[in-house]
Amino acid sequence: MVNIFSNTQYIKELAQAMGFDYCGIAKAKELTEDALRLEQWLHKGFHGEMDYMARNFDLRIDPRKLVPGAKSVICFIKNYYPSEVQEKGFPKIAKYAWGNDYHEVIRNQLLEFLDQLRKKIGPIEGRGFVDSAPVLERSWAQLAGAGWIGKNGNLIKPQNGSFFFIATLIVDLELNYDKPISKDYCGTCTKCIDACPTQAILPNKTIEANHCISYLTIELKKETIETDRSYQEWAFGCDICQDVCPWNRFSKPHQEPAFKPLDGLLQMKKEDWLAMEETTFKARFKQSPLLRSKLKGIKRNITYLK
């Protein structure tokens, strides 16, 4: 029991020292209720072309199948809210994509974290994940006491809002577990639902992802966007439902150098994007999440802008 307490304390202190904005821990188990919700969501086709959401279903709902012998899911929050502002009149880029690719940044931090754990505690079986594997990050973050799931489907952290990345480290180490926040503090607010221009946010915290602007501008790979729902000025992703959320008035600028806006990105005009060559795009944005849409996708998105 002493080791459980001291190991947990060390993990929390290490997370803070490494620049994570929150660290909570949940017991590894099958997410039965989440499995039912995911199954219903997939059955309704709300995932659109995101076929990967239907793959590895059993792994997605049970971390013990990702890491045999897993006992704990360590959850990390990493703030990405910028101090900079993108001025009006430029094709909009979601804030999370202004800097270097968070997958690589946080994955490397998780590897370092696990290495430090092994040096301190001894042999540990574990795997780190950040939005690139069959892991229900938001559910685990909620169970680990980080916050609650808002009506826009995002995890909202009290006094911090929702502009952050979620990462998990699944380990075969027994630890002290945090208690989930029992209350939903969205209350009767419907600002995110009312503000969504494509009406993708449905009641009961259900997101019709195949109509979400982020889906249309990133996940959808067709040459044309067949929708009669306006997605305004967005060239990559969307922040509308987060920008209007009252809890995000508490957001504070991040302290992660890797998330600083890439040089000139926020000042790129429609004409700049359309004139860009593929080799230039790959060289300039080789460390950026924008590669996910490819230049062809961004040009497609921009042709639909007002």
Secondary structure, DSSP 8 states (H G I E B T S, - for coil): -HHHHHHHHHHHHHHHHTT-SEEEEEE----HHHHHHHHHHHHTTTTTT-GGGTTTHHHHH-GGGTSTT--EEEEEEEE---S----TTS-EE-GGGSSS-HHHHHHHHHHHHHHHHHHHH----EEEESSSSS--HHHHHHHTTS-EE-TTS-EEBTTTBS-EEEEEEEES----------S-TTTT--HHHHH-TT--EETTTEE-GGGSHHIIIII--SSS---SS--TTEEE---HHHHT-GGGGG------GGGS--TTGGG--HHHHHH--HHHHHHHTTTSGGGGTHHHHHHHHHHT--
